[in-house]
């Protein structure tokens, strides 16, 4: 099975075209070698996928015939991703909250004055 189709079948990507695009951009590696979307996947291959600033590592345990349900994904792959990678994602979420809350829109007139005063104090 093609690597892009495999990643789509085990639900790492929502569409097959997104999986193909990730392969073309070099975000998918098998045995630390960048692969093209048409590369065949075999059992015991170790695949590294870079998605959302995290390197997911998985081992192929079986080849699905077509896209599988979320509960059945573990039959076809073994997740080898370290806990440090998922902790990194949590830190990214907290760092985004430091700036502006999502949905608050543009700065108000008072916010803008405060920003200007802060910038003038540093000079």
N, C-alpha and C positions, 0 to 999 in steps of 0.2 A: 504494500500500500504506500502511496505517496506520503511524504512527511506533512505536507499542508493538509491533506485530507485526514490524516491520522489526528493531527492537532485539533481539527474541526470536529471530528467524531468523538473525541474524548472531552470536548467542551472547553478547551483552552481559548478558543476564539469563537465569537458569535457567528461569523460567516466564514466561508471558505476563502473568499477574496481577501479578508483581513489576514488569514493565516498565510496566504500566498504573498501578500505584501510584506509581512514580517520576515518571511524567508528571503525575499529580494533585498530587504534592507539590512540583512545580516544579523537579525535578532535571534535566529534559530541556529543551533550548532549541534552536531552529533560528533561525539568524541573530540570536542574542542576544534572542530573544523566547520567553517561556515558552509551551509548547504543550500542548494537550489530547491525550489518547491517540488520538483519532480523526483527528488532523491527517494529511494525506496527505504522503508523502515523495516527492520527485522527484530525478532524477539531478542532481548538482552541489550539492545541499543540504549545508550544513555543520551538523552536529549536535554539540552539547556535552552530555555526560552526566556528571553528578556522581555518583560511586559510590565508596564507601570513602575519602572525603575527597580524592579526586582528580578533576580535571576532564578527562575524556577528550574529545578533539576528533577527529571523523572526517568524512570527505567521502563521500557516496554516489556510487559509481561505476556500480552496476547494482542492479536490484531482483530479489531471489530469488523464486522461485515458492513455496517452502516452506523450512522450517528446513534449514540446510546443515551439513555436517560441518566440524570445526574446521580442517581443512587447506584448505578451499575459501572460508573467510571473506574472505581478501584479494582475491578476485575482486569482491566486492560492496561493499567499503569501502576507503578509504585512510586510514590512521591518521596524524593530524596532531598527536598529543599530544607535548608537549615533554618533553625528558629531565629537566627540573627537577621535573615532576610525579611521575615515577616515583622520583626521588631523595628526594622528600618522603615517599613511602611507606616507603622504607628507614629514614629517620630516625624515623618513627613506630614501626617495629618495634623499633628500638634503645631508644627511650624507654620502651617497655612493659617491656623486660627489666630496666630500672633498678629497678623496684619488686619484685615478687615473682614468682618463677618459676611458670609455669603448672603447676597440679597439686600444689603443695606444701601446699595446704590452709590451715587456720586457723593463726594463730601459736601456738607452743608456750608453755608457762609461762615458760620462760627468755626467749623473744622478747618476751613481754608485759612482763616485769620490765625488760628492756633499754629497751623503748619508754617505760615509766613513768619510769625513771631519766633518760633523755634529755629527756623533757618537763619533769621537775622541775629539771634543771640549767639549762634556759633561763629559768626563772622567777626 
